[in-house]
């Protein structure tokens, strides 16, 4: 992630991220990750649409 935004030093990125966001990058990802049912419905990287799965029940 840090190289994608221009940081070469991982420790520096982690320190600055924590200072700005108030949490570590790991905790941020855990807190704001999409639920599985949303992540499954997202289109793949190819850009082809994906039909959402029907809920069991």
PEHU-V46390 format. One record per residue. N is the residue number from 1. NEAR is the number of other ideal C-beta (glycine too) atoms within 12 Angstrom. D_FIRST is the distance of its C-alpha to the first C-alpha in whole Angstrom. Layout:
BEGIN
n: <N;N>
near: <NEAR;NEAR>
d_first: <D_FIRST;D_FIRST>
END
This chain:
BEGIN
n: <1;2;3;4;5;6;7;8;9;10;11;12;13;14;15;16;17;18;19;20;21;22;23;24;25;26;27;28;29;30;31;32;33;34;35;36;37;38;39;40;41;42;43;44;45;46;47;48;49;50;51;52;53;54;55;56;57>
near: <15;17;11;10;13;11;17;11;12;17;14;16;22;21;16;18;23;17;13;13;18;11;16;21;26;15;15;17;14;11;13;13;12;13;10;10;13;13;14;16;17;17;13;11;7;8;8;9;10;15;9;13;12;9;8;5;3>
d_first: <0;4;6;5;7;9;9;10;11;9;12;13;9;10;14;13;11;14;17;16;15;17;16;13;9;11;14;13;11;15;16;15;15;17;20;21;24;22;19;22;23;20;21;19;17;21;22;25;26;26;29;28;30;33;33;35;38>
END
